[in-house]
Amino acid sequence: MPEIEERYPESLMNTFGPPKLALVRGEGAHVWDEHGKEYVDLLGGIAVNSLGHAHPALVAAVTQQLQTLGHVSNFFATEPQVTLAERLLGLAGREGKVFFTNSGTEANEAAFKATRKTGRTHLVSTLDSFHGRTMGALALTAKQAYREPFEPLPGEVTFVPYGDVEALAAAVTDETAAFVVEPLQGEAGVNVAPPGYLEAARRITADHGALLWVDEVQTGVGRTGRFFATDVEADLVTLAKGLGGGIPIGALLAFGEAATLLQPGNHGTTFGGNPVAAAAALAVLDTIEADDLLDHVDRLGKHLRDGLAHPHVAEVRGEGLLIGLSLDAEKAAAAVTAAQDAGFIINMCTPDRVRLAPPLVLTEADADAFLAAWPQILEEAYRS
Ligand SMILES: *Cc1c(COP(=O)(O)O)cnc(C)c1O
């Protein structure tokens, strides 16, 4: 049998480019490739594997739920789904309602449809944003390369520079249905909102009767050292990536009047809120609490950010374990390759930007191993 990497392009559509590795096994923040080489996984399935790989609590929850009741469709209620909705609203500390999906882009589609029920169609989004790849979410995503082949996209969308309060105030009008924004722009290479930006967004949208929609697909579920990256009270909040710890699940949380925008028949999903996915998410929430992971993420994130300083590193950004850094040259791809050779998985966001989004359970020893290897990784990258 040829190697997995050789078989891949023969049967898989070429949407992602050639795979970097074929992985066969994982444990904690470690993964192994098909040749038995071990890596510290500092990408965590793109901010998804909150509990790392093969976490016993996640394995037990999924196994037990699948043995009990695996799937029933949304004609029926299940206990894990209801409990998960209650827990998420409890964490938000507000009255609201939840709609479950299977992914981030679907959570955003649900939110997009909710905004249409306001009777308004104008939306405001930010430059450098990423909200997903389905047509609605793509309409809100700024990146031209992703958008252009698929235009016309739905909606009337105005894009404003991220963090610019004046531009936002000028863009939001009495015709605006919603402003959608990430608390930190993950895909862009981790841009952190300037202090007061989301508070200003809350004020501006409220002044015009528009909804504030915070996309926490990447930043939510403890990633930043807080369960939600922002305390600002949005009308719509979307979650996905880290929520299921690797089992696909997303959620739209809607608060106040926004919670009743979607009415019977307005939206649906076959898989969304499936009991196995909900049980996985409950295991993630339980473990974050039981193991004090928010504190751990906060501390380890600071430690990592401090340790990444280097003459070739122009800037280190981020909160908790969502970390972005800019190199002083277009060496991100070379750094990813050099890191992989050294046994570390990291991610390139743009030609000069690198992102880390490791499991929330990353150990200090693994973080230190990476920091110790980092100068050598950069040296290697800049030599190529
Ligand atoms: C990843 C991401 C999405 C899309 O999620 P998928 O599960 O890939 O559809 C949407 N918004 C943000 C902020 C993301 O980081």
PDBQT file of the ligand as one rigid body, heavy atoms in Angstrom, charges set to zero:
ROOT
HETATM    1  C1  LIG A 401     -13.189  29.032  11.660  1.00  0.00    +0.000 C 
HETATM    2  C2  LIG A 401     -14.089  30.190  11.756  1.00  0.00    +0.000 A 
HETATM    3  C3  LIG A 401     -15.364  30.169  11.157  1.00  0.00    +0.000 A 
HETATM    4  C4  LIG A 401     -15.837  29.020  10.313  1.00  0.00    +0.000 C 
HETATM    5  O1  LIG A 401     -15.970  27.843  11.029  1.00  0.00    +0.000 OA
HETATM    6  P1  LIG A 401     -16.059  26.438  10.238  1.00  0.00    +0.000 P 
HETATM    7  O2  LIG A 401     -16.341  25.446  11.331  1.00  0.00    +0.000 OA
HETATM    8  O3  LIG A 401     -14.760  26.240   9.559  1.00  0.00    +0.000 OA
HETATM    9  O4  LIG A 401     -17.183  26.548   9.289  1.00  0.00    +0.000 OA
HETATM   10  C5  LIG A 401     -16.179  31.272  11.351  1.00  0.00    +0.000 A 
HETATM   11  N1  LIG A 401     -15.777  32.325  12.093  1.00  0.00    +0.000 NA
HETATM   12  C6  LIG A 401     -14.559  32.373  12.677  1.00  0.00    +0.000 A 
HETATM   13  C7  LIG A 401     -14.192  33.559  13.496  1.00  0.00    +0.000 C 
HETATM   14  C8  LIG A 401     -13.666  31.308  12.518  1.00  0.00    +0.000 A 
HETATM   15  O5  LIG A 401     -12.453  31.368  13.069  1.00  0.00    +0.000 OA
ENDROOT
TORSDOF 0
